[in-house]
């Protein structure tokens, strides 16, 4: 563990340079999504006050809302005990989930399978460009 | 993606068989911790109603509170859009964090570095057996 990094922020020396990032609605307390940040994404988030993640599937920075306009204004950041996870309290513009739900956690586990427990607020086909 | 698994629960076919798990206090909405689950941990959590994680560092199931007594009674489970993260709403007995804080996110990022923003509720030395 790098004691030079630990006192000021997350520790990017583990997990291939990534930390997990939980975005929580600052107003309602709802957990909106979980994604990843590398040091560059974290630094840009701090500098701009807008949530920037690292997309593992695309292998590049993912400025939340860059396509949809559904940005997250970051109100506070917390670091966990192991310094490998951050919690962002955010003001969510639009919806966090690319499926059109306010939160990515729109399905509850029930004995009958997954049950959708939130309204769909937009049709993804109308927000994201295809092809 | 396995369409046979997806409709009923998380997808353990990615990320070396692990999904991220966020534990949120069912009463206050506070995010308590983030850990990992494999299929076995998830199944035992469902069956027993107590949070069971998979410890990557120890390479085995981690029955939350097995040493400290600080267990988590699971009230609801949600699965995210990609089915690779679960959100647990829990009733936390004692503290979630092994450092003695209610939540693992007890430090806020400030321009002056990390600032502890929660009271320490117990001394870990008195709870965990050493060596």
Boltz contact constraints between the chains, C-beta under 6 A:
constraints:
  - contact:
      token1: [A, 7]
      token2: [B, 113]
      max_distance: 6.0
  - contact:
      token1: [A, 7]
      token2: [B, 114]
      max_distance: 6.0
  - contact:
      token1: [A, 8]
      token2: [B, 113]
      max_distance: 6.0
  - contact:
      token1: [A, 9]
      token2: [B, 109]
      max_distance: 6.0
  - contact:
      token1: [A, 20]
      token2: [B, 34]
      max_distance: 6.0
  - contact:
      token1: [A, 22]
      token2: [B, 22]
      max_distance: 6.0
  - contact:
      token1: [A, 22]
      token2: [B, 31]
      max_distance: 6.0
  - contact:
      token1: [A, 24]
      token2: [B, 31]
      max_distance: 6.0
  - contact:
      token1: [A, 29]
      token2: [B, 29]
      max_distance: 6.0
  - contact:
      token1: [A, 31]
      token2: [B, 22]
      max_distance: 6.0
  - contact:
      token1: [A, 31]
      token2: [B, 24]
      max_distance: 6.0
  - contact:
      token1: [A, 31]
      token2: [B, 87]
      max_distance: 6.0
  - contact:
      token1: [A, 34]
      token2: [B, 20]
      max_distance: 6.0
  - contact:
      token1: [A, 34]
      token2: [B, 85]
      max_distance: 6.0
  - contact:
      token1: [A, 77]
      token2: [B, 109]
      max_distance: 6.0
  - contact:
      token1: [A, 78]
      token2: [B, 105]
      max_distance: 6.0
  - contact:
      token1: [A, 78]
      token2: [B, 108]
      max_distance: 6.0
  - contact:
      token1: [A, 79]
      token2: [B, 107]
      max_distance: 6.0
  - contact:
      token1: [A, 79]
      token2: [B, 114]
      max_distance: 6.0
  - contact:
      token1: [A, 80]
      token2: [B, 104]
      max_distance: 6.0
  - contact:
      token1: [A, 80]
      token2: [B, 105]
      max_distance: 6.0
  - contact:
      token1: [A, 81]
      token2: [B, 97]
      max_distance: 6.0
  - contact:
      token1: [A, 81]
      token2: [B, 99]
      max_distance: 6.0
  - contact:
      token1: [A, 81]
      token2: [B, 104]
      max_distance: 6.0
  - contact:
      token1: [A, 85]
      token2: [B, 34]
      max_distance: 6.0
  - contact:
      token1: [A, 87]
      token2: [B, 31]
      max_distance: 6.0
  - contact:
      token1: [A, 87]
      token2: [B, 105]
      max_distance: 6.0
  - contact:
      token1: [A, 97]
      token2: [B, 81]
      max_distance: 6.0
  - contact:
      token1: [A, 99]
      token2: [B, 81]
      max_distance: 6.0
  - contact:
      token1: [A, 104]
      token2: [B, 80]
      max_distance: 6.0
  - contact:
      token1: [A, 104]
      token2: [B, 81]
      max_distance: 6.0
  - contact:
      token1: [A, 105]
      token2: [B, 78]
      max_distance: 6.0
  - contact:
      token1: [A, 105]
      token2: [B, 80]
      max_distance: 6.0
  - contact:
      token1: [A, 105]
      token2: [B, 87]
      max_distance: 6.0
  - contact:
      token1: [A, 107]
      token2: [B, 79]
      max_distance: 6.0
  - contact:
      token1: [A, 108]
      token2: [B, 78]
      max_distance: 6.0
  - contact:
      token1: [A, 109]
      token2: [B, 9]
      max_distance: 6.0
  - contact:
      token1: [A, 109]
      token2: [B, 77]
      max_distance: 6.0
  - contact:
      token1: [A, 113]
      token2: [B, 7]
      max_distance: 6.0
  - contact:
      token1: [A, 113]
      token2: [B, 8]
      max_distance: 6.0
  - contact:
      token1: [A, 114]
      token2: [B, 7]
      max_distance: 6.0
  - contact:
      token1: [A, 114]
      token2: [B, 79]
      max_distance: 6.0
